[in-house]
Amino acid sequence: MKILIAYDKNMSTSRVMDQALLRAKKMGAYVYLATTCEPDTKLLTIRKLETELEELGQEVFENNGVECETHVLIRGLDPGEDIVWYAREKKVDEIIIGIKKKSKVGKLVFGSTAQYIILEAHCPVLSVK
């Protein structure tokens, strides 16, 4: 089994990672931890993101016996589209995303990236708030 975690520095990282680790261990899954960048992102920012992802992958997954690969995607696509394409390329079985928005009446509102991933992914998508 393969799980893709769509990492967003603005998401509730601990909840998403906790859920991903639980699922990966339970299913014996291989984990891909990926984020997206615009093509004009500065090299220093990309390197910082790569380091951040590698450290997170090591701390959360590798140190707990789960194989993890990290990637910063720079393809010029919208983030949701980029994640969906990457998921197809890697033939993942599940995508895990973080969500956090609520409307004033308390209903969950998905951002455009989360909505795109949920609607367009070829596999199940687990949203964690």
N, C-alpha and C positions, 0 to 999 in steps of 0.2 A: 504494500500500500504506500502511496505517496501523498503527502499533505503539503500544500502551499500556504504559507502565511503571508498575507499582503501587509507588509509593515508600513505604518504611517507614524511618524514621530509624534503626531498629535493624538494618537489613540491611547486608550487605557492599556498600556503595554503589559502590566502585570496580569491583568485578567485574561487577556488574549493569550499570553504565553503560558499561563497556568493551564488554561483549557487545552491549548495545543499540545503541551507536554503530556497531559493526562491522556488525550486521545492517541497521540503517537505511541506512548508506552503500551497502552491497552491493545492497539492494533499492530504493533510492531512496524510502525511506519517510518519511512525515510522522509525527512523534512526539508523543504525548500523555504528559506526566509528571504523574501525579496521586497524591494522598494523601487520606485520609479523616480527619474529625474528628467528635467527638460534638457534638450541638447546643448543649450547655451549655459548650463550650470558650470560654475568655476571648478577647475580640477581639484582645488583644495577642499571644496565642499563635497565633491564626489569621494575623495580619499577619506574624509572624515566620516561620511556615511558608510563606506566600506568597512572601516575600522569598527564603527558602532555596531554594525550588523554582525561582523565576525565575533566581536566580544559577546554580544547577546546570544548568538548561536552557541558559542562555547559554554557560556555560563548556564543557560537554560537547558540546552539539549545535550551537547556532547558530554558535559559533566554528569549527566543523568543517564548516560548509556544510549542516547538516541543520535543516530547519524544526521548531520545537518549541513546543508550547502547554502551559502549566502550569495546574493546577486543584487547589484544595483543596475537596473534596466534603464538604458539611455537610447531610446528608439524614436523619439519624436511623436509618440502616440499619446492620447489622453491616458491618464493613470489607469482608469478602469479597463480600457481597451488593452493596454500594455499587459496588465495582470492576466486578463482572459487569454490573450495570445500565448503568454508564457506558460500558463497552465496547460493549454493544449499541446504546446511543444514538448513539455515535460511529461505529458500524459498523467497528470495528477488525478487522484481519486476524490479529493476534497480540497476546498479553499476555505481558509479561516480569515475573517476580516473583523476589525474592530469598528464599532459604531458608538456614537455618544450623543447624538442630537435628540432633543425632545421639543415638541411644540409647547406653547403656553398652556394647552389643555392636557398636557402629559402624554399625548400620543407620540409614538416613535416616528421620527421623520428620518428617512435615509438621505444621505448626501448623494450627489450625482454619481460619484465614483462607486460607492457601495451599491447603489441602485443598478448601475450598469453591470457590475460583477454578478449580482444576484440574478439579473434577467438574462444575461448573455453567456454565462459559464456553461460548459458542457457537463459539469459535475455538480454535486451538492455543495452549497455554500453555507458555512456556519457563521452566523453573525454574533459577536460577543459585545455586550455593552458594559 
